[in-house]
Amino acid sequence: MKHEQFWQPTTTHKTRVARAELLRQIRAFFHCRDVLEVETPVLSAGTVTDEHIDGFSTEFLYANTGRPVSLFLQTSPEYAMKRLLCAQSGAIYQIGKAFRHEGEGRWHNPEFTMLEWYRPGFDHFMLMKEVDALLHEVLGATTDSEMITYQNAFITHLGIDPLTSPTSSIHQKMLECGIDIDGMESLSRDSQLQLLFSYCIEPKIGLKAPCFVYDFPASQAALAKISSSDSRVAERFEVYFKGIELANGFNELSEPAEQRERFKQDNKKRALSGLPEKPIDEHFLQALESGLPECAGVALGIDRLLMLKVGASHIQDVINFPVSRA
């Protein structure tokens, strides 16, 4: 393609109309349920510590302290939205840009559009029902969604138990599935399970209707509560449909001391992996100290949802100017 053609969008006008209609449907859905639309900053002094997520950073030279300050583009509006929840905002949602320092590909653009919402008084099961209702509303689906635990997904599709199988069995299953990478033994158990899940389970679930996978291992809790009935798992879920990971939700952790410890453990994992440690979001932890209401929250990729709605095979087909044309 000639260089001068790169000024053009990668979408069609029909797709741009479909995006506008999708956003209208989403806003109408939450308006009917009395969930308030909010906005929070895209730039933040803190960022995620998760070793698998990297945020973009920039130097702000005009801070009121008189010294340069490092700021991060949000990878998700989660921390700021939870600060609003701690300030008694009630049920809230946000549609906005998120940024993750990852490669451009079929399912991902470093700058993307995210829908995130929080429901005080909900647990993750109640929120899964609401996510399901939204997907049926905007995609016009008529088939009932599937629900399966993370543990049963592995047992059903791979014949191993992710909670109890020895590491040797996980290694063997990876080899059987053709996942033979250098330094496999140095990968954490969770990283090995994630490879198996991505390559061997995701392609088999959610083919005809959205599939909700829940009760992830406690070691993959992120910001979710540990289950009170089984300490091996976290009250977290993900949603898959037609080969696409659409959403990630939690019954939200509200204990500030435990949250701080998780952030510290994340940074230790980053250091062991040779990654730079990330600054902990102290504003978020201060908000938790004041009290986060019992709630569940979920983040859903708008661009991926639009791909499903219009039948697109690549994310650039639903983003006007992906990073390669930005």
FINULO-474039 format. One line per 2 residues: number of its first residue (from 1); their letters; for each residue x, y, z of C-alpha. Coordinates in Angstrom, 2 decimals. Layout:
NUM> A> X,Y,Z ~ ...
//
This chain:
1> MK> 0.00,0.00,0.00 ~ 1.30,3.47,-0.90
3> HE> 2.31,5.59,2.06 ~ -0.17,8.38,1.25
5> QF> -3.08,5.96,1.70 ~ -2.37,5.58,5.39
7> WQ> -4.38,8.72,6.13 ~ -7.53,6.69,5.49
9> PT> -9.58,4.99,8.23 ~ -9.62,1.20,8.38
11> TT> -13.37,1.15,9.04 ~ -16.34,1.47,6.73
13> HK> -19.04,4.07,7.31 ~ -21.46,1.22,8.02
15> TR> -19.23,0.10,10.88 ~ -19.00,3.63,12.25
17> VA> -22.80,3.78,12.31 ~ -22.85,0.38,14.07
19> RA> -20.48,1.70,16.76 ~ -22.72,4.69,17.40
21> EL> -25.74,2.40,17.67 ~ -23.89,0.05,20.04
23> LR> -22.99,2.95,22.34 ~ -26.60,4.16,22.23
25> QI> -27.84,0.68,23.20 ~ -25.38,0.42,26.08
27> RA> -26.34,3.82,27.48 ~ -30.04,3.00,27.17
29> FF> -29.45,-0.33,28.96 ~ -27.87,1.36,31.97
31> HC> -30.31,4.29,31.98 ~ -33.18,1.82,32.40
33> RD> -31.35,0.20,35.31 ~ -30.55,3.51,37.04
35> VL> -26.78,3.13,36.67 ~ -25.03,6.51,36.48
37> EV> -22.54,7.31,33.70 ~ -19.32,8.87,35.08
39> ET> -15.94,10.10,33.85 ~ -12.57,9.70,35.56
41> PV> -9.03,10.83,34.60 ~ -7.10,9.02,31.88
43> LS> -3.81,10.12,33.52 ~ -2.94,8.87,37.00
45> AG> -0.04,8.99,39.43 ~ -0.46,5.27,40.15
47> TV> -0.86,2.31,37.84 ~ -1.45,-1.43,37.84
49> TD> 1.20,-3.67,39.37 ~ 0.05,-6.83,37.55
51> EH> 3.10,-8.45,35.90 ~ 1.06,-9.25,32.77
53> ID> -0.14,-5.66,32.16 ~ 2.02,-2.67,31.25
55> GF> 0.84,0.91,31.12 ~ 2.21,3.83,29.10
57> ST> 3.90,6.58,31.10 ~ 4.76,10.22,30.51
59> EF> 6.53,13.03,32.38 ~ 4.40,15.94,33.60
61> LY> 6.69,18.95,33.97 ~ 4.25,21.43,35.51
63> AN> 3.06,19.78,38.72 ~ 2.22,22.14,41.59
65> TG> 5.13,20.63,43.55 ~ 7.55,22.25,41.10
67> RP> 9.12,18.88,40.31 ~ 8.54,16.59,37.32
69> VS> 5.97,13.85,38.00 ~ 5.54,10.51,36.23
71> LF> 1.96,9.92,35.14 ~ 0.43,6.79,33.63
73> LQ> -2.28,6.36,31.03 ~ -5.00,4.20,32.58
75> TS> -5.08,0.53,31.69 ~ -8.61,0.55,33.16
77> PE> -10.65,3.15,35.06 ~ -11.03,0.68,37.95
79> YA> -9.13,2.46,40.72 ~ -10.71,5.85,40.06
81> MK> -14.20,4.38,39.78 ~ -13.75,2.59,43.10
83> RL> -12.78,5.92,44.64 ~ -16.18,7.21,43.47
85> LC> -17.85,4.15,44.99 ~ -16.11,4.89,48.30
87> AQ> -17.57,8.42,48.01 ~ -21.08,6.89,47.88
89> SG> -21.65,7.30,44.14 ~ -23.92,4.25,43.97
91> AI> -24.07,2.11,40.82 ~ -21.87,3.60,38.07
93> YQ> -20.56,2.86,34.58 ~ -18.03,4.41,32.25
95> IG> -17.26,4.20,28.54 ~ -13.78,5.47,27.77
97> KA> -10.30,4.91,26.43 ~ -7.85,2.52,28.03
99> FR> -4.21,1.96,27.11 ~ -2.01,-1.11,27.40
101> HE> 1.56,-1.37,26.22 ~ 1.07,-4.52,24.17
103> GE> 1.49,-5.44,20.53 ~ -1.02,-4.60,17.84
105> GR> -2.87,-7.72,16.74 ~ -6.12,-9.32,15.71
107> WH> -7.83,-8.75,19.05 ~ -5.83,-5.86,20.49
109> NP> -4.92,-2.25,19.79 ~ -2.79,-0.45,22.43
111> EF> -5.48,2.23,22.65 ~ -8.96,0.74,22.95
113> TM> -12.45,1.50,24.23 ~ -13.59,-0.06,27.49
115> LE> -16.94,-0.31,29.24 ~ -16.63,-0.76,32.99
117> WY> -19.38,-0.84,35.59 ~ -19.88,-1.46,39.31
119> RP> -22.93,-2.65,41.19 ~ -23.09,-2.11,44.99
121> GF> -25.05,-4.94,46.59 ~ -24.25,-7.39,43.77
123> DH> -22.04,-10.45,43.98 ~ -20.31,-11.90,40.91
125> FM> -23.21,-14.25,40.14 ~ -25.69,-11.37,40.04
127> LM> -23.32,-9.39,37.86 ~ -22.86,-12.32,35.47
129> KE> -26.63,-12.27,34.93 ~ -26.49,-8.57,34.10
131> VD> -23.57,-9.03,31.70 ~ -25.56,-11.79,30.05
133> AL> -28.57,-9.50,29.73 ~ -26.45,-6.80,28.11
135> LH> -24.93,-9.23,25.61 ~ -28.35,-10.55,24.65
137> EV> -29.59,-6.98,24.27 ~ -26.83,-5.66,22.01
139> LG> -26.05,-8.84,20.06 ~ -29.61,-10.04,19.68
141> AT> -28.62,-13.46,20.98 ~ -31.39,-15.95,21.65
143> TD> -29.39,-18.95,22.91 ~ -28.89,-19.30,26.66
145> SE> -25.35,-18.56,27.83 ~ -23.10,-21.26,29.23
147> MI> -21.56,-21.25,32.72 ~ -18.63,-23.39,33.81
149> TY> -16.04,-23.19,36.59 ~ -12.38,-22.77,35.67
151> QN> -11.73,-26.13,37.29 ~ -14.42,-27.96,35.30
153> AF> -13.30,-26.30,32.06 ~ -9.86,-27.92,32.50
155> IT> -11.28,-31.27,33.57 ~ -13.77,-31.33,30.68
157> HL> -11.47,-30.23,27.88 ~ -8.02,-31.33,29.06
159> GI> -8.57,-34.04,31.67 ~ -6.49,-32.30,34.35
161> DP> -7.47,-30.42,37.50 ~ -5.87,-26.94,37.62
163> LT> -6.29,-26.79,41.39 ~ -4.76,-30.16,42.31
165> SP> -2.78,-31.63,39.40 ~ 1.01,-31.71,39.95
167> TS> 3.22,-29.44,37.87 ~ 4.55,-32.46,35.99
169> SI> 1.04,-33.22,34.71 ~ 0.64,-29.64,33.53
171> HQ> 4.00,-29.83,31.70 ~ 3.00,-33.10,30.06
173> KM> -0.35,-31.70,28.95 ~ 1.38,-28.68,27.42
175> LE> 3.62,-30.99,25.37 ~ 0.62,-33.08,24.31
177> CG> -1.07,-29.90,23.11 ~ 1.99,-28.83,21.14
179> ID> 2.90,-25.99,23.50 ~ 6.68,-26.46,23.52
181> ID> 8.44,-23.22,24.38 ~ 11.93,-22.43,25.65
183> GM> 12.18,-22.14,29.40 ~ 8.79,-23.73,30.04
185> ES> 9.93,-24.91,33.47 ~ 10.74,-21.32,34.49
187> LS> 7.16,-20.19,33.88 ~ 4.93,-19.85,36.91
189> RD> 2.15,-22.39,37.37 ~ -0.40,-19.69,36.56
191> SQ> 1.42,-18.78,33.34 ~ 1.43,-22.43,32.29
193> LQ> -2.28,-22.77,33.06 ~ -2.97,-19.59,31.11
195> LL> -1.18,-20.98,28.05 ~ -3.24,-24.17,28.25
197> FS> -6.43,-22.19,28.71 ~ -5.67,-19.85,25.78
199> YC> -4.60,-22.50,23.29 ~ -6.71,-25.49,24.26
201> IE> -9.86,-24.30,26.06 ~ -10.78,-20.87,24.65
203> PK> -11.24,-22.23,21.09 ~ -13.75,-24.81,22.40
205> IG> -16.04,-22.64,24.55 ~ -18.62,-19.98,23.76
207> LK> -19.02,-21.08,20.16 ~ -22.81,-20.72,19.96
209> AP> -23.53,-18.56,23.00 ~ -21.46,-16.52,25.48
211> CF> -19.61,-18.70,28.01 ~ -18.99,-17.50,31.56
213> VY> -15.95,-19.09,33.23 ~ -15.85,-18.44,36.98
215> DF> -14.02,-19.40,40.19 ~ -10.49,-18.78,38.92
217> PA> -7.56,-19.99,41.08 ~ -6.95,-17.79,44.12
219> SQ> -3.46,-17.04,42.77 ~ -5.19,-15.29,39.83
221> AA> -7.54,-13.26,42.04 ~ -6.25,-9.82,40.93
223> LA> -8.74,-7.51,42.74 ~ -11.36,-10.17,43.50
225> KI> -12.36,-11.65,46.84 ~ -11.26,-15.15,47.76
227> SS> -14.25,-17.48,47.93 ~ -15.60,-17.99,51.45
229> SD> -16.64,-21.55,50.54 ~ -13.38,-22.65,48.83
231> SR> -10.17,-20.77,49.60 ~ -8.53,-22.28,46.50
233> VA> -10.56,-20.04,44.19 ~ -11.36,-16.36,43.72
235> ER> -14.78,-14.87,43.00 ~ -13.77,-13.81,39.51
237> FE> -15.24,-14.53,36.08 ~ -14.39,-14.05,32.41
239> VY> -16.69,-14.11,29.38 ~ -15.87,-15.73,26.03
241> FK> -17.84,-15.72,22.80 ~ -16.85,-16.98,19.35
243> GI> -13.16,-17.08,20.17 ~ -13.06,-13.65,21.81
245> EL> -12.38,-12.86,25.47 ~ -14.96,-10.14,26.10
247> AN> -15.03,-9.32,29.80 ~ -13.35,-9.81,33.16
249> GF> -15.33,-9.35,36.39 ~ -14.87,-9.61,40.16
251> NE> -16.73,-9.73,43.40 ~ -14.57,-6.84,44.54
253> LS> -11.96,-7.04,47.28 ~ -12.64,-4.28,49.82
255> EP> -9.93,-4.97,52.45 ~ -7.17,-2.33,52.09
257> AE> -4.42,-4.24,53.91 ~ -4.91,-7.31,51.74
259> QR> -5.03,-5.15,48.61 ~ -1.75,-3.46,49.53
261> ER> -0.16,-6.86,50.13 ~ -1.32,-8.07,46.72
263> FK> 0.24,-5.01,45.10 ~ 3.52,-5.73,46.91
265> QD> 3.46,-9.37,45.80 ~ 2.80,-8.23,42.22
267> NK> 5.90,-6.05,42.32 ~ 7.95,-8.93,43.72
269> KR> 6.82,-11.06,40.77 ~ 7.74,-8.24,38.41
271> AL> 11.22,-8.02,39.93 ~ 11.73,-11.78,39.61
273> SG> 10.72,-11.56,35.95 ~ 13.17,-8.72,35.32
275> LP> 10.37,-6.16,34.96 ~ 10.40,-2.69,36.55
277> EK> 8.31,-2.29,39.67 ~ 5.26,-0.03,39.40
279> PI> 4.11,2.70,41.81 ~ 1.18,1.66,43.97
281> DE> -1.91,3.86,43.67 ~ -2.05,5.38,47.16
283> HF> -5.20,7.39,46.40 ~ -6.98,4.12,45.68
285> LQ> -5.76,2.50,48.90 ~ -6.77,5.58,50.91
287> AL> -10.24,5.29,49.43 ~ -10.43,1.63,50.48
289> ES> -9.48,2.71,54.00 ~ -12.60,4.88,54.08
291> GL> -14.73,1.90,53.03 ~ -15.65,0.33,49.71
293> PE> -19.26,-0.87,49.65 ~ -19.80,-4.55,48.97
295> CA> -20.00,-4.66,45.18 ~ -19.16,-6.49,41.98
297> GV> -17.59,-4.93,38.89 ~ -16.71,-5.88,35.34
299> AL> -14.70,-4.51,32.41 ~ -15.80,-5.27,28.85
301> GI> -14.02,-4.49,25.59 ~ -16.25,-2.34,23.36
303> DR> -14.14,-2.87,20.22 ~ -14.31,-6.64,20.61
305> LL> -18.04,-6.47,21.26 ~ -18.44,-4.43,18.08
307> ML> -16.41,-7.04,16.18 ~ -19.02,-9.61,17.18
309> KV> -21.91,-7.29,16.35 ~ -20.73,-6.60,12.77
311> GA> -18.95,-9.92,12.10 ~ -15.45,-8.37,11.83
313> SH> -12.43,-10.67,11.86 ~ -9.82,-8.06,12.92
315> IQ> -10.00,-5.26,15.45 ~ -8.71,-2.73,12.90
317> DV> -12.00,-3.21,11.04 ~ -13.87,-1.53,13.92
319> IN> -11.32,1.16,14.94 ~ -11.06,4.16,12.64
321> FP> -7.33,4.62,13.08 ~ -5.42,1.78,14.79
323> VS> -1.99,2.54,16.27 ~ -0.23,1.86,12.96
325> RA> -2.23,4.75,11.44 ~ -2.56,6.99,14.50
//
